[in-house]
């Protein structure tokens, strides 16, 4: 049952549902807290729910056999976690790690599959979202290969900022290192470099963006490519 003190329509996909679909969904959605660093699922796990973040950000990580990892995408209030479920996979090849604490609403796997199989507005909405997510994954892979750590960090901060209300995020050195696939020392040096340039304030595990425009100018083209694709496929008023 939805807690009246929280608003599931903070998630853009839920907000975009036509009224008929929303009425079917609204009593099936369950609010869940997402503490910093929580792992929602690991590679190979069978998915039992999909998650619609409202105030949390979750990082999708590819995990190597030796335990090292690198981020392939971030999911926040624009999207849904668990696309492999309704795309027919049932399990996932990535780890889902909460990078910014908050909340989300979840829907059971069975109900999600039923909605997708209706082949109506929900199917088209989720397919558009999946295309946008794939663009982010491809662009992230290219960015990790061809652009500097400084550019990657700027891109990552901007993507995270787009999925938060406000300009501040709680982020430990360990999580930054996980996101970028580097050591803690390297991640810290990258953040301090941006702080010295006056773009962010980084203290006690909190990052506050001071100059977004400068951050965009310092980033590579990858951020703009991803943002434009999300804006094209997932305008805020999809249900209008």
N, C-alpha and C positions, 0 to 999 in steps of 0.2 A: 504494500500500500504506500502511496506517495505521501511523504511528510509535507504538510502544508507550509512549513517554514522554509522549505527548499523549493527550487524551481527547476524541473527537468528541462524546460525549454531554454535554459541557458546553453544547452547543446544545440547547435545549429541544425543538425539532422532531425532531431526530435521536433524542433520548432518548425521545420519545413514540412512535417507530415500533414496531409490533408485532414480535415476534421473527422471524417469517417474512420480513417486509420488511427488517428490519435485517440479516439474514443475506445477503440479496441485495445490499444496499448496501455493506456494511462494507469489502469489498475493492476497491470502485470509488471510494471517497472518497480524495481527495488533499489533504494538508495544504499550506497556502500561508501564508507570512508576509505581514502587512499593515502596511507602514511608514506612519508618520504622513504624511498629505498625498497618498498614492497615489491616483490616479484609476483605478478599475476599469473604468469605461466612460463614454462620452460619449453625448449625445443622438443618436439615429439609428443607433448601433452595433448590429450583429447579435450577439446574445448567444451565446457559445460554451459558457458554464458558468453554473451557479447556485452561489452561495456561502452556506455555513452558518457564520456567525461564531461563534467560541467565546470569544475574549478580546479581540476588536476591536469597534469601533463604526464603522459607515459611515453617512454622511449622504447622503440623496438630495436633490439640488438641481435646481431649475428654473432654466435658463439663458436669459437674454434675448438678443436679437440684438446688443445693445451690450456683451455680456460680463458684465453684472451678474447676480448669482444670489441665490437665497433658498432656504432649506431647506424641504422639504415633508414630510420624515419622517426618522426615524433607525431603523436596523436594527442589532441586536446579537444577543446569544445567545438571544433569544426567537424569532428568525425566519430568513428566507432572503432573499437578494438575487437578483433576476431573475424576479419573478413574471410579467412580461410574456411570458416564454418559454413557460411552461406554460399561460398564459391565451390563447395563440394569436397574440400580437403578434409575437414573434420578435425585435423590436428595442424600444428604450426611448426615452422622451422626456426622461429625466432624466440627470443626471450622478451617479455614485456616487463619493464622496470619503471616504477613511479619515480620520475625525476623532479616533480614539483607536487608537494602534498596538496590534497583537496578532496573533492568528492566526485562521484559518478553514479549513474543509474545503470543497472544491468537487467538483461532480459534472458530468459533461459534459452538454451540451444534449440530445443524443440519448437518453441514459439517463434523464434527468429527464422527457423527453416520453413515453418508454415507460412509466415508472412512473405518470405522471398518466393516461395512456390506459387503464391497467388498470381504472380506475373502482372501486378498492377503498379501503382505509383511507387510503392516501397522498392520493388525490384529496380526500377529505373533510377531512383534516388541513390540506392546503394551501389549500382554499377557506375554511376558518375563519380561517386566518392572513391570507389576502388581505382578508377582511372587516375584520379588526382593523386591518390596515395602511391600508385605505381610510378608516376612522374617524379614524386619526391624521392622514392627509393633509387631510381635510375640516376637522378641528378646528384644525390648524395654520394653514390658510388663514383661518379665522374669527379666530383669535388674532392673526395678523399684521395683520388689518384693524381689530380693535376694541380690542385691549389694548395697554398701554404696553410700551415696550422692557424696562423692569424686570420686568414680569410674564412677558414672553416669555423672557427670560433665565433666570428661575427655573424656568419650565416646561421649558426645554431642558436645564438642569442636572439636573433631577429625572429626566427621561426617560433621560439619559445615565447617571446614577447607577444606575438600575434595571438597566442592561445591563452593569455592571461589577462585578467583585469588589473590594471596598474602597471608599474614599471619595476617592481621588485620581485625577485625569486630567491627561494632558499635552495642553495646548491653547494654540496660538499665537494672538497677536492677529489675525493674518490669517485663521485658521480660524474664530475667533469671529465675525469680521466677515462671512465667507462664510455662516455658519449663519444669521445674523440679517438679512442683506441690508443692512448698514450699513457705514460707514467704520471703519477701525481705531481712530481716536480715539474714536468714539462707543462702539464695543464695549469698549474699555479703560475708558472712564468708567463704563460700566454694571457691569463686573466690580469696579472699585474701589469703587463705591457699595455693592455687596453686602459687600465686604471691610470697609469702614468700619462697616457695621452688624453685623459679627461673624458673618455667615453662612458666609463662605468665606475661605480664605487663598489669595491669588493672587500667585505669585512665580516668576520665571524660566520662564514658560510653563506652570506647573503650577497646577492648581486643586484645592484640598482642601476638601471640604465639612465645615464645623464644626458646623452646626446644621441638620439636615435638617427638623425639625419647623417651624422658623421659615421655612425656604425654602418648604415646602408652604403655610404660612399666607400668605406673601407672593405666591405664585403665583395666577394666575386659576383659574377652574374647569376650564380646558381640560386641565390635567394629570390631574385626577381622572377626567374623562370618558374620556380615552384609556386610563388604567390600568384602570378598571373594565371596559372593553370587552375589553381583552387578557385580563384575569383571567377574564372570563365565557367567552370563546371558546377560550382556550388555557390551561387549568389545567395545572400542572406535570406531573401524572400522566395525560396524555391516553390512554396505552396501557393504563392499569389497567382 
